[in-house]
Structures are given as C-alpha cells and as structure tokens.
C-alpha cells in the first residue's frame, strides 16, 4: 500500500472511530467490503491494525487506571511542586518582587506534559537546581506557543513556534538581566525545541547561554547535523545499556523494531510500575486518553513515519523515557549546571 493511500484510509477510519460521523458513501463502501474481502483488501488490512491498536490502548488504559488508584503521594514527591514555572517571565513583565537572578534556566517539557514544565522531568530538575544554586530563576516554555502535542513532535521534532517562544524569552531576559548566566534545557520533544531555539537566537544572545541540557533527546533523529555554538556546553541524559531509551540511545543491531501499532503501544503496560505519586499517575492516564485523539489529528505525519524505517525510531516511545526524574538523573544534570565555570559559586 502506498503512503498516500495509507494516509487517506487512516484519516477516514480513525476519524470515524473517534467522531462516529458516519458518511453514507462510506457505509456503502463498508457494507461492500464486509460482503467481499477481495473488493477492498486495504480497508480490511487497516481495520485489523486498528483493532490491534484499540486493544493495546484499552489494555494500557485499564492498567494505568488501576495503578492510579494505588499510589499515594509521598512528601518527597509533593516537594517537586507545580507543573508550571514563570520566574523569567515575571521579571520580563515587571511583576512586583520579581528580580534578576544569577542563573536562569528555561525548560521545554515533553509531549503530552501539562503546564509549562510538566510533571515527569521539569519539577524534579527545578528542585535539584534549587538545592545547588542559591540565586535561580526557573521558567517553562509558554504552553500556548508550545502545546507539546504529538503532531508537533512527528512533524518536526518540536514546533517552530515553541522554539521561537523559548528564544524570545531568553532574549528578553538577557536584556533585562545582562549579568545572568542562562541555561537552555528540555526533555523529549522539548529537547528538540531547545536545540532549535538556540539556532534562532542572535550571536550576542547565544554568548549569554552557558549550556544546553537535555533528557531523552531525540533531536538527532530529526536534525542529525545540528551543531551548537562553541561557547555552549552540551550535557545530555540518555538511558543506555540493557534497558535503553530508543529515542536517544544508539540502537543495537539486533534491536527488534515494531511491525504493528500494538507493538508500539504494548510496552506501556509497564508504565504503572514506574509511576511515582498521584501527579504522575494522573499524567499517565491523561496520556492514554489523549494519544488516540492526537494520533487522528496528526495521522498524515504518523503514516509517513511508520511506513519509513529510517524514521521509525522516532516512534519508539517507551516507559523508561518517563523515568529521568524518578531515577535521579535530573540531579546529575543539576550538578553539571552548578559546576559550570559561569555558575560555580553563585
């Protein structure tokens, strides 16, 4: 089946599944298909895939819903705080009691994440930085400019609007607080947004950026030839080894790529065992609910990705991709930031 035909049929069938807006000509086509497989084998094939996908999502939704009832937020988990942070914007907007900090870190959350820093990595990274840096401003990327949708990830590894918003915030903060050391950071799709944002800054603003810090960074899958300005240090956290994160790790030769939609979704049955606290449990349930809807909205990009083996790695979202905060890797990254020559002692 050609990519264009797959796009067309995926759009039609998933759209019907989600909206139940049946069209007379489609019902006639469907009745004809049911009476004779040979009349429309493509639709039959895709319906089989769709049923596998729906089954996988149903299993995952059930598993996470059960897990959601079990975890109790620990005091340590609650200390990570809100899914939003606006320290830099408060200064830019002239808010009362908002003042320049020695170090400013702007963070781009991952796909499906809430607020402007999310719950999986952003709050943990902020908490770890606050333990090491006394004068700190922490900021998320505007959620209107950067909604962190599946479509934004599949089309370009993160939307240009999010990258521009991040670059604009850094530029404005650097103007208001010229003595501040700035660090750009991001997780998952947000890492791609962070990479793109640096390229949108003027050379003068880039000189204010001491480092780029990323987690589960898939940027090389979209822009393999990206290079940073020489003054910007790069630190990335990526799970490798036996339990690797396929979005950022080098894939071994014997790696088994998915051959169906259920192969892509099935690994998430392990996610409930990795969740910590009510915030993450709720986020996991939300992810399952939003995934099929956003898939339908971005089905063209999904189809062109899933039918191209060179792009297929972009879809290998795994439960371990959500564990950077829980495994303490945000603390490792915060120690890197605190040890930068421009930051040490501040």
N, C-alpha and C positions, 0 to 999 in steps of 0.2 A: 504494500500500500504506500502511495506517495505521501510525503509530509503534508502537502496541501490538502489531500483528501482526508488524512487523519485529523488535521486541524478542523476541517469542516464538520466531520462526524462527531468529534469530541465536543465541539461547541454545541452542536444540536442536541446530542444525547445528554451531556451533563447539564446543559441549560434546562432541558425538560425535567430531569431528575430533581433539580433544585427549585424550579419555579412552578412546575406542574401546569405550564401554559401550553397545553396540547394544541397542535395545529391540525386542521382537517387533512391536509395533504400528507402530513407526517403519519397520521393514524392510518391512512390508506396504505402508505408505504410499509408501515409496521405490520399491518394485517397480511399484506402480501408476503412479507418476509417470514412470518410465522407459518404460512402455508407451504413455503418452499425455501429451504436453506439456500439452494443454488441461485435464487433470484437476487439475493443481496448478502453474500458471504461477509462483506466488510462490516456491515452493521452487526451481524451475528458475532463476529470476532470481537468487535469492540464491546458489545454487551457482556460477553464473557469476562473481558478485562474489567469492565465497570463493576460487575458483581463481585469479583475478587477484591477490587478496591473498596467497595462498600462494606464487604465483610471484614476487611482488615481495619477499617476505620471504626466499625461497630465494636470489634473486639477491643481496640485501643481505648475507645471512649468508655467502655464498660470498666476496663481495668483501672483507668485513671480515676473514674468516678468513685470506685471502691476505695482506691488509695486516698482520695481526697477526704474521705470520712475518717481515716485513721490518723494522719499526722497531727500532732499538737505543736503549735509554735513554741519553740524554746526561747528563753530570754535572750540567748545569743543571736538567734535569728531575727528577733524583733529589733535588735540594736542596729541592724543594717538600714532601717528606716524606709523612707518613701521611695516610690518609683520615679520621682521627679526631683530635679535639682536645677536651680536658676541663679547661682551665685554670680556668674559673669554678667548675665542679662540684667540683674538688679543694679549692678554698677553702671552698665551702659544706659539704663533707663533713669538713672539718678535717684533710685529709691533711697529713702531715709535709712540711715545706719548702714548702708552698703558702701564698703570701701575697698580700695585696691588691695590685693593680696600678693605676696611674693611669688607664689606659684599658682598658676591657673591650669586646670585640666578639663578639657572638654571631651565628652564621651558619647559615641553613637551606639545605640542599643541594637539588638539583633531582630530578625524577622519575627513578627507577632508580639514582640515585647511591648509592655504597657508604659504609660507615662512618657518621659523623655530619657530615662536611663534604665527602665525595665526592672526586673526582679532577679534575673539569673546571674548577672555579672556586675552591672553598674553599681548597685548599692554596696556590694562586697568590696569592690575596688575603691570606692569612696571611703569606706570605713578603714580599710588598710592604709590608705594615703593619710588619713587624719591621724592615725597612730604614729606616723613618721614625720609629718610636715606640719609645723605649727600654723603657718600663715598660708592657708589653702583656699582657693575658690574651685568649686566643682560644678560643672554645667553639662546638661544634656542637650542634644540637638533638637531644635524645635520640631514637635511632633506633627505640626501642620505641613511644614515643608518636607518633612521626612516621616511618612506614616509607617514605615517599616513593613510593607506588605510583601507578599510572595511575588507579586508581579514586578515590583521594583527590583527585587533580587534577581529573578530569572532573566529580566531584560538586559540588565547592565551591571549586575553585582552591586546594586545600590543606585538610587535615582540621582540624577544631576542636581535636582532641586535640593535634596538633603545635603549634598556636598557643598553647594553654593551657600546654603544657610550656615553650615559649620564654618566655612571660610569667612563669611561676613561677620559672624560673631567673634572670631579670633581677631579679625582686622579691627573691629570696633573696640574690643577690649584692649588690644595693643595700643590703640590711640589714646584711650582713657588712662591706661596704666602702663606707660612705656618702660617701667623698670621690672615688670613682671616677666617671669620665665613661663613659657607656655608649653604644654604637652598635649598632643592630639592623640585620641585613643578610640578604640571601637571593638566590638565583638561581633563575629559572624558577618551578616550583611553590613553592619555598622563599620566593620574593619574596611570594607570596600569603600564606603562613604568617606572614611577618614583618609584613605590613600588619595582618592580623587580630590578631596578638599585641599590638600596641601598643594596640588598642582594648580589650583585656582587662585592661590594667594600670590601677591606681589613678592618680588625677591626681598624687599625690605621687611615684609611681614614674616616671610619664611625664616629670616635671620632671628626672629624672636622665638621661633619654635625650637625647643631643645631636643625633642624626641617624639617619635610615633610609637605607641604601644598598642598591640593588638592581641586578640584572643580568638582562636578558631578561625583564622584569617583565610578566606577563600579567594583573595584578590588575584593570586597568580593564575587562577582558573579563568579569569576574565581579561586580565592585563598582565601577561607574563613578562613583559619587557619594562615594566614600571621601574623607575629609579628615583630615589629621594635626593634632595639637595645634600651636598657633602656635610653641611653643618648639623643635619638632623640625624640623631642616633635612632636605630630601629631595634625594638625588643618585641618579640612575639612569643606567645604561649600556645603550644600545639601539642595535643596528646599523641604520642607515638608509641611504638612497641606493640605488644600483643593486643591491647585494646586501644586502637588508634582512632583519631578523628579524621575521617576520609576527606573532609572539606579543606583541610590544611596540610595533612601529612602526605608524604610520598607513598603512593600505592604500591604494594609489593606485586611481583609478577604473578603470584598465584591468587591474587585477590579475586573473589567471586562477585562480578558485577550483577546488579538486579536484572531480571528478564521480564518482570511484570510489575504492575503498580503495587501489588501486595508485597512484593519483595522490598519495595521502598518503604512502605508503611509498617511492615511487621516488626522491625527492630524496636519500635516504640513501645511494645508490650513490656520492655524492661524499664521504661522511664519511671513508673511509680516507685520502684525500689531505690531510685536515685534522688527523689524529691525530698527537700528539707523544708518543713514549715508550711503553713497554710497559704502563704503568698505564692510559693512555687507550685503547690498542688492546684490552686485555682488557675494559675497561668497555664499549667499543663492541660487542664480541662478546656480552657479557652482556646488553646492551640488546636486541639482536636476539633472543636466546633467550627473554627474559622478556616481550617485548612481546605475542606472541600469547596467552600464558597469562594475563597480566593483562587483556588485552582480553576474554577469555572470562569472567573474574571480574567485570568491570565493564561487561558488554555492554549493560545497560539504559541506563546513562548515556551510553555511546558512541552507541547508536542514537538517543537523543533529541537528541544533539549533532549528529550527522552529517546528520540529517534536518531541521535547523533552521538556515537560512542565517545567522540572527542570531548563532548560537553557533558556526558552522563555523570561524571564525578561531581558536578555542581549540585546534583540531586541527592547525594549520599548523606543526608542529614541523619544523624544517629543520636541516641540518648546521651552518649558521653559528650556530645557537643554542648550540652547544657550544664556540664559539671565543673566548669572552670572556677566558678565562685565557691562551690562546695568543697572542692579539692584543695583549696588554699593557694591556687595559682595566681589569684589576684594579689595575695600578699607578696609573692615573689616579684610580681610586676611592680608593686608599690615600692619595694626595696630597691629595684632598679631605678625608679624615678627619684627616690630620695638620695641615691648615690650619684646622680648626675652632677658634674662639676658646677653647673649653674644653680643647682638646688641644694647641694650639701651645706648643712649649717643653717638653712633657712627655717 
